[in-house]
Amino acid sequence: MKTKQAIQIAALALGALTLNPAMAHGAGEPRHGGVVQVASDVTFELVAEADGATLYLVDHDAPMATKGITGKLTVLQGSRKTEVDIKEAGANQLRATGVKLSKGDKVVAVLNPVEGKTVTVRFTVK
């Protein structure tokens, strides 16, 4: 009887050691001083600038090419709503000009195509 229990305990211990716990992808730390969000397994960092905003795209810790990606950036400042176009601006950057971001603003970026689909990303400026 003791041998059977020892085998069961060993099997349980071995099973516990081989379990692969699921690790959640967090938003991560900003690389450019902005606000970071994850959508569709892509990390987006929104950086406020004097004449607009830049979005940096990272896919699994590597810069993601933005060639061909366009979209709209909607900024909600209280009851005021502003929409501007987003365009390619470099290797992994998208740029929106003509908008001034302030602390507390709600920002929604709608981008297409990101890995073949439309992606919506929401930010709150800090």
C-alpha positions in Angstrom: 0.0 0.0 0.0 2.9 2.4 0.8 4.4 1.8 -2.6 1.1 2.8 -4.4 0.9 6.0 -2.3 4.5 6.9 -3.0 3.9 6.4 -6.7 0.8 8.6 -6.6 2.6 11.4 -4.7 5.5 11.2 -7.1 3.1 11.5 -10.1 1.4 14.5 -8.5 4.7 16.2 -7.8 6.0 15.6 -11.3 2.7 16.9 -12.7 2.9 20.0 -10.6 6.5 20.7 -11.8 5.5 20.4 -15.5 2.5 22.8 -15.3 3.0 25.9 -17.4 1.3 28.8 -15.7 -0.3 31.4 -18.0 1.5 34.7 -18.0 -0.6 37.7 -18.8 0.8 40.4 -21.1 0.7 43.7 -19.2 0.8 47.1 -20.9 4.5 47.4 -20.1 6.6 50.3 -19.3 6.8 53.3 -21.7 9.9 53.6 -23.7 9.3 57.2 -24.9 7.7 58.8 -21.9 4.1 58.2 -23.0 1.1 56.1 -22.1 1.1 52.4 -23.0 -1.8 50.1 -23.9 -2.0 46.7 -25.5 -4.5 45.7 -28.1 -4.5 42.7 -30.4 -1.2 41.6 -28.9 0.5 44.8 -30.1 1.9 47.4 -27.6 0.9 51.0 -28.4 2.6 53.9 -26.8 1.0 57.4 -27.1 3.4 60.3 -26.7 2.1 63.8 -26.5 4.1 66.4 -28.4 3.8 70.2 -28.9 2.1 69.9 -32.3 0.4 66.6 -32.0 1.0 63.0 -30.9 3.2 60.0 -31.9 2.1 56.4 -31.6 4.9 53.8 -31.3 4.0 50.2 -32.2 5.8 47.2 -30.7 5.0 43.6 -31.4 6.5 41.0 -28.9 9.3 43.4 -27.9 10.3 44.3 -31.5 9.4 47.5 -33.3 6.5 46.9 -35.6 6.5 48.3 -39.2 3.8 50.9 -39.7 4.0 51.0 -43.5 0.4 51.2 -44.9 -1.3 51.8 -41.5 -3.6 54.8 -41.3 -6.3 55.9 -39.0 -8.0 58.5 -36.9 -7.1 59.9 -33.5 -10.1 61.2 -31.5 -9.4 63.4 -28.5 -12.0 64.0 -25.9 -11.4 67.0 -23.7 -14.4 67.3 -21.4 -17.3 67.9 -23.9 -15.0 68.9 -26.7 -14.2 66.3 -29.4 -11.3 66.6 -31.9 -10.5 64.2 -34.7 -7.3 64.1 -36.7 -5.7 61.7 -39.2 -2.9 59.4 -38.2 -0.1 58.7 -40.8 3.1 56.8 -41.1 6.1 58.7 -39.5 8.9 56.2 -39.4 9.9 52.6 -38.9 7.4 51.9 -36.0 5.8 55.3 -35.6 2.5 56.9 -36.6 1.9 60.6 -36.3 -1.1 62.8 -35.7 -0.7 66.6 -36.0 -3.1 69.5 -35.2 -4.1 68.4 -31.7 -2.9 69.4 -28.3 -3.0 66.7 -25.6 -3.4 67.6 -21.9 -3.5 65.6 -18.7 -6.8 63.7 -18.3 -7.7 63.8 -22.0 -9.3 60.6 -23.3 -7.8 59.5 -26.6 -9.0 56.8 -29.0 -6.9 55.6 -31.9 -8.6 53.6 -34.7 -6.0 52.1 -37.0 -6.2 49.9 -40.1 -4.7 47.5 -41.1 -2.8 46.3 -38.0 -1.9 42.7 -38.7 -4.8 42.5 -41.2 -7.6 44.1 -39.1 -8.9 47.3 -37.6 -7.7 47.9 -34.1 -9.1 50.4 -31.6 -6.8 51.6 -28.7 -7.9 53.8 -25.8 -5.7 56.0 -23.7 -6.0 58.4 -20.8 -3.2 61.1 -20.9 -1.3 61.2 -17.7 
